[in-house]
Amino acid sequence: DAGVIQSPRHEVTEMGQEVTLRCKPISGHDYLFWYRQTMMRGLELLIYFNNNVPIDDSGMPEDRFSAKMPNASFSTLKIQPSEPRDSAVYFCASSFEGFNSPLHFGNGTRLTVT
Amino acid sequence: ILNVEQSPQSLHVQEGDSTNFTCSFPSSNFYALHWYRWETAKSPEALFVMTLNGDEKKKGRISATLNTKEGYSYLYIKGSQPEDSATYLCASMGGANNLFFGTGTRLTVIP
């Protein structure tokens, strides 16, 4: 298996623009997670899905952030409009049994908003 | 938010030395404890998931123990090698719906 695949690896955009991050989880994993890594807060959970259904989005910072999982093999995290404080590394991860099993992380998307 | 603390923040050891570091977490409502290894420019890689008090797990030269009653886990590396240099993250599942990460211990093994 190729592991969790994220795209793009790097994204540089101007404030106010829409940003879409993409993730393909490991086949057979029923859980998909979006995490954000910052120097100040470390790794923090934004949202997670079980069988394509959002279970907990309490970590999503504000209405500018949205996430979808239209099918078992694809998820997007969208920021509209983007702001400089959104600059961070965004990780997607998947697992077989939620938080009771290891999370498999993608390589992350480094987002820079100028 | 669950307060997961790791110590030390960073550590330098000589090649061949054995080392260990600590993860502390609230012992109430404990569900699971994860350890991850995170190399620079890569993604976190799972080492262990432990759920039971007294659990001990081993993977090559790396092992971990868990004490859920007092709320701590130790990660041990025997005979450190330069390729062990990485940040080691622990995360505690203190409730059913989240996994809270510590800020990690950055290990540097000096050849």
Chai-1 contact restraints between the chains, C-beta under 6 A:
chainA,res_idxA,chainB,res_idxB,connection_type,confidence,min_distance_angstrom,max_distance_angstrom,comment,restraint_id
A,G42,B,F101,contact,1.0,0.0,6.0,A-B,restraint_1
A,G42,B,T103,contact,1.0,0.0,6.0,A-B,restraint_2
A,L43,B,F101,contact,1.0,0.0,6.0,A-B,restraint_3
A,L45,B,N98,contact,1.0,0.0,6.0,A-B,restraint_4
A,D56,B,N97,contact,1.0,0.0,6.0,A-B,restraint_5
A,F99,B,M93,contact,1.0,0.0,6.0,A-B,restraint_6
A,F99,B,L99,contact,1.0,0.0,6.0,A-B,restraint_7
A,N100,B,A32,contact,1.0,0.0,6.0,A-B,restraint_8
A,P102,B,A46,contact,1.0,0.0,6.0,A-B,restraint_9
A,P102,B,V49,contact,1.0,0.0,6.0,A-B,restraint_10
A,F105,B,S43,contact,1.0,0.0,6.0,A-B,restraint_11
A,F105,B,P44,contact,1.0,0.0,6.0,A-B,restraint_12
A,N107,B,S43,contact,1.0,0.0,6.0,A-B,restraint_13
